[in-house]
Amino acid sequence: MTQRTSEDKFNTFVFSMTNTLKFEPNVLVVSRSKSSWGGLFSKKYQELIKIPVTMTVEDMKIISDYFDQVIYDRFMRYFDAKNSQ
């Protein structure tokens, strides 16, 4: 990325972004309670339910590319704001 300053100088910025992905199952925590006799006797249960991941690696690459573009756009806005001051 290159920025031209008001003094006709150029600033060059080089950056590298990498990420790693590891898919884990989605986990739902379900709480259940049962009471009788107006709450005199009650039981509470918690259950963990694992749901397989439905996203593919390609889906994650698309999302990652989107956020890379967002970061690049924010860099450009920052440097344009710095240059206009």
C-alpha positions in Angstrom: 0.0 0.0 0.0 1.4 3.4 -0.9 0.4 6.8 0.4 1.4 10.1 -1.1 2.0 12.9 1.4 1.3 16.6 1.0 5.1 17.1 0.7 5.1 14.9 -2.5 6.7 12.0 -0.6 5.6 8.5 -0.7 5.1 6.2 2.2 5.0 2.5 1.5 3.3 0.0 3.8 3.6 -3.7 3.5 1.5 -6.0 5.6 0.6 -9.6 5.6 -2.5 -11.2 7.0 -2.8 -14.9 7.7 -5.3 -17.0 9.6 -5.9 -20.5 10.5 -9.3 -22.2 10.9 -10.3 -25.2 12.9 -13.9 -26.4 12.9 -15.5 -27.4 16.1 -19.1 -28.6 16.6 -21.7 -26.1 17.8 -22.7 -26.7 21.4 -26.1 -26.0 22.7 -26.8 -26.0 26.5 -30.4 -27.0 27.2 -31.7 -26.5 30.7 -34.8 -28.3 31.7 -36.7 -28.1 35.0 -39.6 -30.1 36.4 -41.5 -29.3 39.5 -44.5 -30.7 41.4 -46.5 -29.8 44.4 -46.2 -26.1 43.7 -42.4 -26.2 43.5 -41.9 -28.3 46.6 -40.2 -31.0 44.6 -38.2 -29.9 41.7 -35.4 -31.2 39.4 -33.2 -29.4 37.0 -31.3 -30.9 34.2 -28.7 -29.5 31.8 -27.9 -31.2 28.6 -25.1 -30.5 26.1 -26.1 -31.1 22.5 -23.4 -31.1 19.9 -24.4 -30.1 16.4 -22.1 -30.7 13.5 -20.7 -27.7 11.6 -22.6 -26.9 8.4 -20.1 -24.4 7.1 -17.5 -25.6 4.5 -13.9 -24.5 4.2 -14.9 -22.5 1.1 -17.6 -20.6 3.1 -15.0 -19.7 5.6 -12.6 -18.5 2.9 -15.3 -16.2 1.6 -15.9 -14.7 5.0 -12.2 -14.4 5.6 -11.7 -12.6 2.3 -14.5 -10.2 3.2 -12.9 -9.2 6.5 -9.6 -8.8 4.8 -11.2 -6.3 2.5 -12.8 -4.5 5.5 -9.4 -4.2 7.1 -7.8 -3.0 3.9 -10.6 -0.4 3.5 -10.0 0.9 7.1 -6.3 1.2 6.4 -7.0 3.3 3.3 -9.4 5.5 5.2 -6.9 6.0 8.0 -4.1 7.0 5.6 -6.3 9.2 3.6 -7.4 11.0 6.7 -3.8 11.4 7.8 -2.8 12.7 4.4 -5.6 15.3 4.3 -4.5 16.9 7.6 
